[in-house]
Amino acid sequence: SAAGKIVAASLLTVGGGLGGTILYAKWDPKFRANVEKSVPYSDQLFEMALGPPPPPLVPLQKKP
């Protein structure tokens, strides 16, 4: 039926978008931090899927 196809396509689209967001958040910690700030409860979702966020990077100081 047409309604079933629409529902299936919608679920695939939403699932693909969510999966892509999680994969990109794993690759880019800044993106993860931005999503966690702007999307409610995304921090809990990322923690379940990816674990705790990585510690912030400390820039190396140049020797004089």
N, C-alpha and C positions, 0 to 999 in steps of 0.2 A: 504494500500500500504506500501511497505517497507520504502520508503522515509518518510512517515508520522510517522512511528514507530520510525525511527532514530531521527527525529526532536523532537518527544515527549519525548523520552528517554534522549536526550541532555538537553531539558528544565528542566526535572525533576532533572537531575544530577546537573545542574548549580543552580537551585532554592534550592535544598537541601543543597548544599555547602554554598550558601549565607546565608540561614536560620540558618544553624549550626554555621557559623561564628558569626552571630549576637547574637545568644543565648549564645555562649561561651563568647563573649565580654561582655555580661550583667553579667555573672557570675565572670569573671576575669578581673578586671580593668587594670592589667599590660598587658594582651593580647590586650585589646582594644587600649591602648596607643601605643603598638608596631605596630599594624595594621594601626593606624592613621598616624604613622610616615612613614611607608613604602608603603602604597597604596594611591595614589592620590584620593581625594574627598571622602575617606572613613569616614572622620570626619563628613561630612555633612550627609551621610547615617546613621551613628550611632546616630547622633543627632536627625534625623527624627524618627528613630525607637525606640531609648532608652532614648532620652532626653539628657540634658547636662551631661558631664562626672562628676563623683563624685570628690569631693575635694581630694587632696593628703592626705594620712594618715600621721599623725605626731606621731612618736614613743614616747611613754611615758618614761619620765626620771625616773630612779630609785632613790629612796631616799637613802642618805648615812647612 
